[in-house]
Amino acid sequence: MNNKKRTPEIIVREGKPRAVILEIDEYEEILERLEDLEDLKMLREMRTSPLHFRKIEEFLREYNPGV
């Protein structure tokens, strides 16, 4: 097995870059990093908004798990 990473290939159409071909491992790593960034953004937003508490009875009246 070759551990050497290949350089991504750029597909050019009409003189402009249109697509990139890269190793599946690199693509999956990019997706994971994007997901992590989205999670961090959501956490930051959650930390800046005020907390709202409800009584458990109120929550249970609204919650329908469809069991």
N, CA, C and O atoms as a GROMACS GRO file, in nm:
protein
  268
    1MET      N    1   0.084  -0.118   0.000
    1MET     CA    2   0.000   0.000   0.000
    1MET      C    3   0.088   0.124   0.000
    1MET      O    4   0.187   0.131   0.073
    2ASN      N    5   0.052   0.221  -0.082
    2ASN     CA    6   0.128   0.343  -0.095
    2ASN      C    7   0.072   0.449   0.000
    2ASN      O    8  -0.045   0.486  -0.012
    3ASN      N    9   0.154   0.498   0.094
    3ASN     CA   10   0.110   0.598   0.191
    3ASN      C   11   0.127   0.741   0.140
    3ASN      O   12   0.093   0.836   0.210
    4LYS      N   13   0.179   0.755   0.020
    4LYS     CA   14   0.202   0.887  -0.037
    4LYS      C   15   0.069   0.949  -0.080
    4LYS      O   16  -0.009   0.886  -0.151
    5LYS      N   17   0.045   1.072  -0.037
    5LYS     CA   18  -0.077   1.140  -0.078
    5LYS      C   19  -0.057   1.199  -0.218
    5LYS      O   20   0.048   1.256  -0.249
    6ARG      N   21  -0.159   1.182  -0.300
    6ARG     CA   22  -0.154   1.239  -0.433
    6ARG      C   23  -0.196   1.384  -0.428
    6ARG      O   24  -0.278   1.424  -0.345
    7THR      N   25  -0.141   1.462  -0.517
    7THR     CA   26  -0.180   1.601  -0.529
    7THR      C   27  -0.319   1.607  -0.591
    7THR      O   28  -0.344   1.538  -0.690
    8PRO      N   29  -0.408   1.688  -0.536
    8PRO     CA   30  -0.541   1.700  -0.596
    8PRO      C   31  -0.530   1.747  -0.740
    8PRO      O   32  -0.445   1.830  -0.774
    9GLU      N   33  -0.617   1.695  -0.825
    9GLU     CA   34  -0.620   1.734  -0.966
    9GLU      C   35  -0.733   1.835  -0.985
    9GLU      O   36  -0.845   1.813  -0.938
   10ILE      N   37  -0.703   1.942  -1.053
   10ILE     CA   38  -0.802   2.046  -1.079
   10ILE      C   39  -0.851   2.033  -1.222
   10ILE      O   40  -0.771   2.030  -1.316
   11ILE      N   41  -0.981   2.025  -1.238
   11ILE     CA   42  -1.043   2.017  -1.370
   11ILE      C   43  -1.075   2.159  -1.415
   11ILE      O   44  -1.143   2.234  -1.345
   12VAL      N   45  -1.025   2.195  -1.532
   12VAL     CA   46  -1.044   2.330  -1.586
   12VAL      C   47  -1.131   2.321  -1.711
   12VAL      O   48  -1.107   2.240  -1.800
   13ARG      N   49  -1.235   2.407  -1.714
   13ARG     CA   50  -1.321   2.418  -1.832
   13ARG      C   51  -1.332   2.565  -1.868
   13ARG      O   52  -1.358   2.650  -1.783
   14GLU      N   53  -1.312   2.593  -1.994
   14GLU     CA   54  -1.318   2.730  -2.044
   14GLU      C   55  -1.227   2.822  -1.964
   14GLU      O   56  -1.260   2.936  -1.935
   15GLY      N   57  -1.110   2.768  -1.930
   15GLY     CA   58  -1.009   2.847  -1.861
   15GLY      C   59  -1.034   2.871  -1.713
   15GLY      O   60  -0.960   2.946  -1.650
   16LYS      N   61  -1.140   2.808  -1.656
   16LYS     CA   62  -1.172   2.830  -1.515
   16LYS      C   63  -1.175   2.697  -1.441
   16LYS      O   64  -1.224   2.597  -1.494
   17PRO      N   65  -1.122   2.694  -1.316
   17PRO     CA   66  -1.131   2.571  -1.238
   17PRO      C   67  -1.277   2.538  -1.208
   17PRO      O   68  -1.352   2.624  -1.162
   18ARG      N   69  -1.316   2.412  -1.235
   18ARG     CA   70  -1.456   2.372  -1.218
   18ARG      C   71  -1.475   2.258  -1.119
   18ARG      O   72  -1.583   2.243  -1.063
   19ALA      N   73  -1.372   2.178  -1.097
   19ALA     CA   74  -1.385   2.063  -1.007
   19ALA      C   75  -1.247   2.022  -0.958
   19ALA      O   76  -1.144   2.060  -1.015
   20VAL      N   77  -1.247   1.943  -0.851
   20VAL     CA   78  -1.122   1.891  -0.795
   20VAL      C   79  -1.137   1.742  -0.772
   20VAL      O   80  -1.239   1.697  -0.720
   21ILE      N   81  -1.036   1.668  -0.811
   21ILE     CA   82  -1.032   1.524  -0.784
   21ILE      C   83  -0.928   1.504  -0.673
   21ILE      O   84  -0.812   1.545  -0.687
   22LEU      N   85  -0.972   1.441  -0.563
   22LEU     CA   86  -0.879   1.414  -0.454
   22LEU      C   87  -0.908   1.278  -0.394
   22LEU      O   88  -1.011   1.216  -0.422
   23GLU      N   89  -0.816   1.233  -0.311
   23GLU     CA   90  -0.829   1.103  -0.247
   23GLU      C   91  -0.953   1.102  -0.158
   23GLU      O   92  -0.986   1.203  -0.096
   24ILE      N   93  -1.022   0.988  -0.152
   24ILE     CA   94  -1.144   0.978  -0.072
   24ILE      C   95  -1.117   1.008   0.076
   24ILE      O   96  -1.201   1.068   0.143
   25ASP      N   97  -1.001   0.967   0.126
   25ASP     CA   98  -0.966   0.995   0.266
   25ASP      C   99  -0.958   1.145   0.292
   25ASP      O  100  -1.003   1.193   0.396
   26GLU      N  101  -0.900   1.219   0.197
   26GLU     CA  102  -0.892   1.364   0.212
   26GLU      C  103  -1.031   1.425   0.210
   26GLU      O  104  -1.061   1.515   0.289
   27TYR      N  105  -1.115   1.378   0.119
   27TYR     CA  106  -1.252   1.428   0.108
   27TYR      C  107  -1.328   1.404   0.238
   27TYR      O  108  -1.396   1.495   0.288
   28GLU      N  109  -1.318   1.284   0.294
   28GLU     CA  110  -1.387   1.252   0.419
   28GLU      C  111  -1.335   1.338   0.533
   28GLU      O  112  -1.413   1.380   0.619
   29GLU      N  113  -1.204   1.363   0.535
   29GLU     CA  114  -1.147   1.448   0.639
   29GLU      C  115  -1.202   1.591   0.628
   29GLU      O  116  -1.232   1.654   0.730
   30ILE      N  117  -1.214   1.642   0.507
   30ILE     CA  118  -1.271   1.775   0.486
   30ILE      C  119  -1.414   1.780   0.537
   30ILE      O  120  -1.453   1.876   0.604
   31LEU      N  121  -1.494   1.677   0.506
   31LEU     CA  122  -1.632   1.672   0.552
   31LEU      C  123  -1.639   1.671   0.705
   31LEU      O  124  -1.723   1.739   0.764
   32GLU      N  125  -1.552   1.594   0.769
   32GLU     CA  126  -1.549   1.588   0.916
   32GLU      C  127  -1.515   1.724   0.976
   32GLU      O  128  -1.575   1.767   1.074
   33ARG      N  129  -1.417   1.791   0.915
   33ARG     CA  130  -1.378   1.923   0.965
   33ARG      C  131  -1.491   2.024   0.950
   33ARG      O  132  -1.514   2.105   1.039
   34LEU      N  133  -1.561   2.019   0.838
   34LEU     CA  134  -1.675   2.108   0.818
   34LEU      C  135  -1.784   2.082   0.920
   34LEU      O  136  -1.844   2.176   0.973
   35GLU      N  137  -1.809   1.955   0.948
   35GLU     CA  138  -1.910   1.920   1.049
   35GLU      C  139  -1.868   1.972   1.186
   35GLU      O  140  -1.951   2.024   1.262
   36ASP      N  141  -1.740   1.957   1.219
   36ASP     CA  142  -1.689   2.008   1.347
   36ASP      C  143  -1.707   2.159   1.356
   36ASP      O  144  -1.745   2.212   1.460
   37LEU      N  145  -1.678   2.230   1.246
   37LEU     CA  146  -1.694   2.375   1.245
   37LEU      C  147  -1.840   2.415   1.265
   37LEU      O  148  -1.870   2.510   1.337
   38GLU      N  149  -1.931   2.342   1.201
   38GLU     CA  150  -2.074   2.370   1.218
   38GLU      C  151  -2.116   2.346   1.362
   38GLU      O  152  -2.195   2.423   1.417
   39ASP      N  153  -2.065   2.240   1.423
   39ASP     CA  154  -2.096   2.211   1.563
   39ASP      C  155  -2.045   2.322   1.654
   39ASP      O  156  -2.115   2.366   1.746
   40LEU      N  157  -1.922   2.368   1.629
   40LEU     CA  158  -1.865   2.476   1.710
   40LEU      C  159  -1.946   2.604   1.695
   40LEU      O  160  -1.969   2.674   1.793
   41LYS      N  161  -1.988   2.635   1.574
   41LYS     CA  162  -2.070   2.755   1.551
   41LYS      C  163  -2.200   2.745   1.629
   41LYS      O  164  -2.243   2.842   1.692
   42MET      N  165  -2.264   2.628   1.624
   42MET     CA  166  -2.389   2.609   1.695
   42MET      C  167  -2.368   2.624   1.847
   42MET      O  168  -2.450   2.685   1.915
   43LEU      N  169  -2.260   2.569   1.899
   43LEU     CA  170  -2.231   2.581   2.043
   43LEU      C  171  -2.209   2.726   2.083
   43LEU      O  172  -2.257   2.770   2.187
   44ARG      N  173  -2.136   2.801   1.998
   44ARG     CA  174  -2.114   2.943   2.029
   44ARG      C  175  -2.247   3.018   2.034
   44ARG      O  176  -2.270   3.099   2.123
   45GLU      N  177  -2.335   2.989   1.937
   45GLU     CA  178  -2.465   3.054   1.935
   45GLU      C  179  -2.547   3.017   2.058
   45GLU      O  180  -2.616   3.101   2.115
   46MET      N  181  -2.540   2.891   2.098
   46MET     CA  182  -2.614   2.846   2.215
   46MET      C  183  -2.563   2.915   2.342
   46MET      O  184  -2.642   2.947   2.431
   47ARG      N  185  -2.434   2.937   2.349
   47ARG     CA  186  -2.376   2.999   2.469
   47ARG      C  187  -2.410   3.147   2.480
   47ARG      O  188  -2.411   3.202   2.590
   48THR      N  189  -2.439   3.212   2.367
   48THR     CA  190  -2.469   3.354   2.372
   48THR      C  191  -2.618   3.382   2.392
   48THR      O  192  -2.656   3.493   2.430
   49SER      N  193  -2.702   3.283   2.366
   49SER     CA  194  -2.845   3.306   2.385
   49SER      C  195  -2.885   3.267   2.528
   49SER      O  196  -2.829   3.176   2.587
   50PRO      N  197  -2.983   3.339   2.582
   50PRO     CA  198  -3.024   3.311   2.720
   50PRO      C  199  -3.090   3.174   2.732
   50PRO      O  200  -3.152   3.124   2.638
   51LEU      N  201  -3.075   3.116   2.848
   51LEU     CA  202  -3.136   2.986   2.875
   51LEU      C  203  -3.280   3.004   2.916
   51LEU      O  204  -3.314   3.098   2.988
   52HIS      N  205  -3.365   2.915   2.870
   52HIS     CA  206  -3.506   2.916   2.908
   52HIS      C  207  -3.540   2.781   2.969
   52HIS      O  208  -3.519   2.676   2.908
   53PHE      N  209  -3.591   2.785   3.090
   53PHE     CA  210  -3.625   2.662   3.158
   53PHE      C  211  -3.777   2.646   3.163
   53PHE      O  212  -3.851   2.744   3.172
   54ARG      N  213  -3.821   2.520   3.155
   54ARG     CA  214  -3.964   2.489   3.167
   54ARG      C  215  -3.980   2.378   3.269
   54ARG      O  216  -3.888   2.301   3.297
   55LYS      N  217  -4.098   2.372   3.323
   55LYS     CA  218  -4.127   2.262   3.415
   55LYS      C  219  -4.138   2.134   3.334
   55LYS      O  220  -4.182   2.136   3.219
   56ILE      N  221  -4.099   2.023   3.395
   56ILE     CA  222  -4.102   1.894   3.327
   56ILE      C  223  -4.244   1.858   3.283
   56ILE      O  224  -4.262   1.798   3.177
   57GLU      N  225  -4.342   1.895   3.361
   57GLU     CA  226  -4.480   1.864   3.326
   57GLU      C  227  -4.520   1.932   3.195
   57GLU      O  228  -4.588   1.873   3.112
   58GLU      N  229  -4.477   2.056   3.179
   58GLU     CA  230  -4.508   2.132   3.056
   58GLU      C  231  -4.441   2.066   2.935
   58GLU      O  232  -4.503   2.050   2.830
   59PHE      N  233  -4.316   2.029   2.952
   59PHE     CA  234  -4.244   1.963   2.844
   59PHE      C  235  -4.313   1.832   2.805
   59PHE      O  236  -4.333   1.806   2.687
   60LEU      N  237  -4.348   1.752   2.903
   60LEU     CA  238  -4.408   1.622   2.876
   60LEU      C  239  -4.544   1.635   2.808
   60LEU      O  240  -4.582   1.549   2.728
   61ARG      N  241  -4.619   1.741   2.838
   61ARG     CA  242  -4.747   1.763   2.770
   61ARG      C  243  -4.726   1.788   2.620
   61ARG      O  244  -4.808   1.745   2.539
   62GLU      N  245  -4.618   1.857   2.583
   62GLU     CA  246  -4.590   1.893   2.445
   62GLU      C  247  -4.515   1.782   2.370
   62GLU      O  248  -4.522   1.774   2.247
   63TYR      N  249  -4.444   1.699   2.442
   63TYR     CA  250  -4.359   1.598   2.381
   63TYR      C  251  -4.440   1.474   2.345
   63TYR      O  252  -4.502   1.412   2.431
   64ASN      N  253  -4.439   1.439   2.217
   64ASN     CA  254  -4.507   1.318   2.170
   64ASN      C  255  -4.408   1.228   2.097
   64ASN      O  256  -4.384   1.249   1.978
   65PRO      N  257  -4.351   1.132   2.164
   65PRO     CA  258  -4.249   1.048   2.099
   65PRO      C  259  -4.308   0.954   1.992
   65PRO      O  260  -4.233   0.894   1.916
   66GLY      N  261  -4.438   0.942   1.986
   66GLY     CA  262  -4.497   0.854   1.884
   66GLY      C  263  -4.477   0.708   1.916
   66GLY      O  264  -4.462   0.625   1.825
   67VAL      N  265  -4.476   0.675   2.042
   67VAL     CA  266  -4.453   0.537   2.084
   67VAL      C  267  -4.579   0.455   2.070
   67VAL      O  268  -4.579   0.336   2.101
   0.00000   0.00000   0.00000
